[in-house]
Amino acid sequence: RGYEVKTEGDAFMISFQHAAQGLGFAMDVQARLHEARWPDFLLGSQEVADLAGTSADGAWRGLR
């Protein structure tokens, strides 16, 4: 398990004892964000699409 080292604004830093734990955490968070039900007003917004981008098949939306 990791622990929060510091925060700055809406960002945070987490530390793990082993790199594999950090990688597993990051992959889990990305999967959960992908599976989350995002509000239609965000997904349908051209401003958000212009800023964050979307794939042609809709498989991903968001900053990279």
Secondary structure, DSSP 8 states (H G I E B T S, - for coil): --EEEEEETTEEEEE-SSHHHHHHHHHHHHHHHHHS---HHHHT-HHHHHHH-B-TTSS-BS--
